[in-house]
Amino acid sequence: MTAAITALAAVPAFAHHSFAMYDQTKLLVLTGVVYQFVAQANHAEIHMYLIGADGKLERGPDGKPHAYGVEMAGAAAIAEQGITEETMKAGTIISVKVNPLREGTDFGSKAGNSALAKCPWKTPPARGMTCDTVQGRELLGAAAF
């Protein structure tokens, strides 16, 4: 009986950690400027302002920078990959591949086996390019972008 109760209690916890809300058939490649890193045990997040193909910050209809959030594995797991509060401090320019939310809001999950590309400090990629093309860039979380 105890095993059955334990198994049933684990189902909601497992469902909570599902990435089913993300569209695994879509892949976005985004470049942006980090404004917040949230280290949580279950899912760490990076919040950034997107940089457009013209090399400038994208702006919404309200004139404010276009914010986008990226969910990843837990803070301990990604720290082993070099993704920490120190490496993702505000002002860091990154490129990341994400699977967007199915419902369309500006949030996604870092695509499985791809690296997060970090540009050297204050060195954005050329127009229309991503951080993996910048000399001196770092790849965090995987060997290839």
N, C-alpha and C positions, 0 to 999 in steps of 0.2 A: 504494500500500500504506500509506504513512504517513497519508494522508487517511482511509483506512478505520479505522486504529487510533485516530486522533484522534477520529473520529466515535463509535466504540464506547466510548471512554473518557468521552466527554461524556454518554452516556446515563445512567449511574449518578448523575452529578453533577446532571443535570437532574431525574431522578426524586427525588433527595433534596430538591429545592426545590419539590416538588409540594405542593399543599394538598389532595390527594385524601383524606386522612385526616379532613378536616373535612366535616361534613354541610351542604352548600350549600343544602339544602332547608329547613333550620331556622335561625331567627334569634332569638337571645336578646338582650334589652336589659338590661344589667347596670350597677349603680352600686356603687362600692366605694371603699375607702381604699387608696391605693397603699402597699405596704410595700417594694417592690423594683422597680427598673428595670434591665434587663440589656441593655446596648448591645452587640450582636454584629453582625459584618459581614453574615452571611446573613439572620438573623431576630432582630430585637430583641424583647424580651418585657417585659410589665408584669405584675407579680404584685400582687394586691390582696385585701383582705378584703371580702366582699360586705356591702352594706347592704340589709336587707329592706324591704318595703313599709311597715313600721311606723317606718322611719327609724332603726332600731337595727342594730348589727352582727349578722349571722346567726351562729348558733352550731351546731356539729355535735353529734352525740350525746355526744362526749367533752367538750363545753363550750368547746372552742377555737373561735376565729373561723373561718368558712367561707372558705377560700382558693380563689382562681380565678386562672388564668394566661391571658394573651392574647398570641398571637404576631402579629407584624406584619412588614412588609418590613425590609430591612436598616437598620442604624442611620444610615447616611449618607442614605438616601432619606427616612426619617421625620424626620430632623433638619431637612431642607429644609421640612418641613411644621410645624415647631415642636414636635415631640415629641422631647425630649431628657432627659438625666439631670437637668438643672436644672428643666425644666418638669414633670417627673414625680417630684419628690423625695418621700421618705416622708412621708405625711400628706396628700398631695394627694387630693382627692375627684374622681372622674371617673365619667362614664357612657360606655359603649361598646356598640356592636352587634357581636355575634360569631356566627360559625358554629361550633357546638360540635363536639368530637371525636365521630366516629361511635361509638366504643367507650364513650362515656359518662363518662369522667373529667372533672374540673373544669378544663378547658382548652379554649380556642377560638382561632379566628383572627379578627382584626378584619375585619368585613364590608367588602368592597371600596370602594364609593364613599361611605361614611358618615364623618362627622367623629367624632372623639373629643371629647366635651364635658367641659370642665374647669371645675369650680365655683370661685368665688373662694376664697381661702385661708380655711379654717375656717368655710365657709358651705355646709352640706349642702343638698340640695334638700328641698322640703316632702315630707311623707309621701306615698309612692306616686308621686312625680315623679322626673324625671331632671335632671341638671345643665344640660341645654340650656334648662330653664325658669327658671333662677336668674338674676336681674339681675346683670350684670357678668361672666357666664360667658364662656369662650373656646371657640371651635370650632377644633380643630386637625386638619389632614389633609384637610379638605374644606369646602365652603361650607355644607353642610346636615347636620344630625344625622339 
